[in-house]
Amino acid sequence: MDFFKTISKSLILGITIIVYTHTSAAAVTIEQTNFSDKQTVQPTSEIKLKLDRLPSQNEGRLSIFIGQTDVTSMFRTVGNELIYQPKNIPLPVGETKVIVYLVKENNQWQEIAQLPLKVSELAVKPTDSQVTQAPTQQQPTQQRSQRGPSQSTESTPSEEPTTNNQQPTNNPAQPNSQENNTLLRPTLTLESQFLEARSGEINSRPTSTELTFKGDFNPQERIGDLDIRGVFSLFGTTIEENAIRFQQQGENARNLDLEKYDIDLAYGSTTFSLGHNTYGNHRFLLNNISNRGLLLNSRLSDRFDITLATTTATDIVGFDNIFGLNDLDNDNISAAIVGYQIVKGNPDNDSRGVRLEATLMTASRQPEPDFNQLQVVDAEDSDGFGLTLVAEDSSGRLRFNGGFARSTFTNPSSERDSELTEGLDIVPVVPATENAYFLEAEYDLVKNVNLGSDRILNLTLKATHERIDPLFNSIGASVAPDTLQTVILLEGIIAGANLTLIQNWNEDNLADISTTPKNNRRNTAFNLNLPLQTVFAVQNPLLPTLSYSFTRNRNFTANSPEPVNLLSSDLLTTTHTFGTAWKIQNLTFGYNFSSTFSDNRRISGAAEVDGQPDQQPEDTQDFTNEIKVGWQATPGLRLDLGYQWTSSRSLVTNITQFSSIPTLGIMWQIDPSMMLIVDFSRNENTDSINRAFVRGDTMNVILGKTFIIPGPAGLELPANVSLQYGLTSNSDRDRELNQSRDGTIHTLTGNISISF
């Protein structure tokens, strides 16, 4: 392993003088998105597109549309990922498509992908970040050109872009070609809580004013055949406690610091990266590590590729240790990943063929937490290797994914963790060499059978089995050792109805240690979503969408550890949930009912062991009802009402706990640049014997406006301003002790944000 570490680091550090012979690049493809697997997203949701690579200048430039609107300029590039943050122009409500084009030098538009996007009409309860942005559903688009590719079979856009809300012409304009393109998007935000009024007993929220700066700089350059791309993210704040390294450095933390950076130098099919790099595809050995360091990736042929990486083992930020190589002996992960395409995929259906990947890694971690974590960690060393095999048949119906890892792990506390040993001569930890493996098989039993009226039938069966030895561990992955798990999954789409059936078997204590509980878990789940209008292929708003789910979870001890009364358990929990939802013109209505029964099936022994009472959970029966009503009164005004009430009865004491939660939400688009949001909720809790009563009220009112500040040389600076009123009120009555505690707090917060 030491020999491998020396060789891999030497190769990476010497990459600037190495030139690889490369083959012609493959077509640009979309590897992953953050919205394709979701039924709906919110208007303010972030959109992410991960590409296998960015196109070279000779290939052309990317152009991205949401519906008929060209939003290319609103995406920022982070490595091979394109990110759209709808701070000032939220996503359009309804069903649309994200279309990605490659615009070539001869003015031809080649479509790369069409991705369905469904944006929910429902308002989202604003978070702190949403408060500062004052999101809107509609925004003026005079400053945003709307362009689109040709709707005909010919892709020769030529006309000038439109500058209003109408659909683009059949021949939109080609984006300007730029040899050097540097995007600078810093944002300056001033937030001040300038009013606080309290009464009674409630935690204080002292007034404060904070100026924050967040800048994303994305330089791009091309020198001959060498593409240079980078991203630098800075964060600054005037409040010391909010500095990104305050938990790590305390008062010595910089107010303005480097959050992350990444520089990619691409020459053909070879890429050299420094900064924050993400690498590793083995779930048990090296799984998506994203730390600071150096990385080299090269496709040596159409079948063979290699990745070499050396990064920190801890997540670091700041200008210190800029390359991540300051402590190669105590804070480092070095890895070599070799991939070989045994059988090529089928480009007609994007099947992956057969690919074998080998991973070799060695790592050391110092006894220090990541920059944003407060935890006690030990010094760690691990070395290991792993294999993964991914296979898919030419039809795309049969898929397999399997992997094996062997890792040696230890805690060298006596050498590198003086705070733990405190100078004592302790017995060293014996290194443990253990194995882990996983097997996954997936088959489409029925695929894309047409049922008529745009309805299809799909049915997929998936099986997963994995085992992680008791002492297996790796610095490069987060694993749960001492686990054996098997999962069977059946999922399908039948004429618009979605169903899922899952059976899970899980156990630990694989070494069968007699004094340790052997915990077994048997979980069953079934989910059904039934949109009746789609299933019956009729347009009738009186037909609702029905849903049902069932879960049965049993956690029990399979052995008899000592003392049995404290360590053994057998708890069975069963839940049924029914739901229905209607949408009739501008009205939506939903009702959900849930029933949960918890049965402690353990046979009790003595009431006490060594003077300690039995702490096993009680048998309980819970019921939950929830009603939601929404009304889109006007295109810019929406009202939402909700009410939830629950009861939880102990079958041992026969005491029932009650709770009720009414909610109110208002979202009013006053004009295209101004929005009012109101949220109110109340939570009341009591019981059947009237021992106590607790009530809590929360209310937020947000008024936000977006606008454009004219800048020099025709530059337009997006800005927004918001004012938020907050109310928190608590009332607590203990009737047994005749005690009460009440408190109310009012706050007023202002915010202004400008993007450059």
VENFENBEL-V776714 format. One record per pair of residues at least 24 apart in sequence whose C-alpha atoms are under 6 Angstrom apart, sorted by the first residue. I is the first residue (numbers start at 1). J is the second residue. Records with the same first field share a line. If there is no record, write none. Layout:
I: J ; J
This chain:
22: 268 ; 269
40: 118 ; 119 ; 120
41: 119 ; 120
42: 119 ; 120
43: 90 ; 91
44: 86 ; 90
46: 84 ; 85
47: 83 ; 84
48: 82 ; 83
49: 81 ; 82
50: 80 ; 81
51: 80
53: 80
60: 103 ; 104 ; 105
61: 102 ; 103
62: 101 ; 102
63: 100 ; 101
64: 99 ; 100
65: 98 ; 99
66: 97 ; 98
67: 96 ; 97
68: 148
69: 146 ; 147
70: 146 ; 147
78: 231
87: 133
89: 139
90: 137
93: 119 ; 121
94: 118 ; 119
107: 156
108: 155 ; 156
109: 155
132: 751
134: 704
138: 672
139: 672 ; 673
147: 172
148: 172
180: 221
181: 220
182: 218 ; 219 ; 220
183: 218
184: 217
185: 215 ; 216 ; 756
186: 214 ; 215 ; 216 ; 755 ; 756
187: 213 ; 214 ; 215 ; 754 ; 755
188: 212 ; 213 ; 753 ; 754
189: 752 ; 753
190: 751 ; 752
191: 750 ; 751
192: 749 ; 750
193: 748 ; 749
195: 747 ; 748
196: 746 ; 747
197: 745 ; 746
198: 744 ; 745
199: 743 ; 744
200: 742 ; 743
201: 742 ; 743
202: 743
210: 238
211: 237 ; 238
212: 236 ; 237
226: 266 ; 267
227: 265 ; 266
228: 264 ; 265
229: 263 ; 264
230: 262 ; 263
231: 261 ; 262
232: 261
233: 259 ; 260
234: 258 ; 259
245: 371
248: 371
257: 318
258: 318 ; 319
259: 317
269: 298 ; 299
270: 297 ; 298
271: 296 ; 297
272: 296
284: 477
285: 474 ; 476 ; 477
286: 476 ; 477
287: 477
291: 315
292: 324
293: 323 ; 324
303: 340 ; 341
304: 339 ; 340
305: 339
306: 337 ; 338
307: 336 ; 337
308: 335 ; 336
309: 334 ; 335
310: 334
313: 365
314: 370
315: 370
316: 371
330: 364 ; 365 ; 366
331: 364 ; 365 ; 366
332: 363 ; 364
333: 362 ; 363
334: 361 ; 362
335: 360 ; 361
336: 360
346: 394
351: 392 ; 396
352: 392
353: 391 ; 392
354: 390 ; 391
355: 389 ; 390
356: 388 ; 389
357: 387 ; 388
358: 386 ; 387
359: 385 ; 386
360: 385
379: 411 ; 413
380: 410 ; 411
381: 409 ; 410
382: 408 ; 409 ; 474
383: 407 ; 408
397: 443 ; 444
398: 442 ; 443
399: 441 ; 442
400: 440 ; 441
401: 440
402: 438 ; 439 ; 440
403: 437 ; 438
404: 436 ; 437
405: 435 ; 436
406: 434 ; 435
407: 433 ; 434
408: 432 ; 433
434: 469 ; 472
435: 469
436: 467 ; 468
437: 466 ; 467
438: 465 ; 466
439: 464 ; 465
440: 464
455: 495
456: 495
457: 493 ; 494
458: 492 ; 493
459: 491 ; 492
460: 490 ; 491
461: 489 ; 490
462: 488 ; 489
463: 487 ; 488
482: 508 ; 509 ; 510
483: 507 ; 508
495: 535
496: 534 ; 535
497: 529 ; 530
498: 528 ; 529
499: 527 ; 528
500: 526 ; 527
501: 525 ; 526
514: 561
515: 561 ; 562
516: 561
517: 561
518: 557 ; 558 ; 559
519: 556 ; 557
520: 555 ; 556
521: 554 ; 555
522: 553 ; 554
523: 552 ; 553
524: 551 ; 552
525: 550 ; 551
526: 550
541: 584
544: 581 ; 582
545: 580 ; 581
546: 579 ; 580
547: 578 ; 579
548: 577 ; 578
549: 576 ; 577
550: 575 ; 576
551: 575
569: 602
570: 600 ; 601 ; 602
571: 599 ; 600 ; 601
572: 598 ; 599
573: 597 ; 598
586: 631 ; 632
587: 630 ; 631
588: 629 ; 630
589: 628 ; 629
590: 627 ; 628
591: 626 ; 627
592: 625 ; 626
593: 624 ; 625
594: 623 ; 624
595: 622 ; 623
596: 621 ; 622
597: 621
619: 651
620: 649 ; 650 ; 651
621: 648 ; 649
622: 647 ; 648
623: 647
636: 668 ; 669
637: 667 ; 668
638: 666 ; 667
639: 665 ; 666
640: 664 ; 665
655: 688
656: 687 ; 688
657: 687
658: 685 ; 686 ; 687
659: 684 ; 685
660: 684
673: 705 ; 706
674: 704 ; 705
675: 703 ; 704
676: 702 ; 703
677: 701 ; 702
691: 735 ; 736
692: 733 ; 734 ; 735
693: 732 ; 733
694: 731 ; 732
695: 730 ; 731
696: 729 ; 730
697: 728 ; 729
698: 727 ; 728
699: 726 ; 727
700: 725 ; 726
701: 725
717: 755 ; 756
718: 755
719: 753 ; 754
720: 752 ; 753
721: 751 ; 752
722: 750 ; 751
723: 749 ; 750
724: 748 ; 749
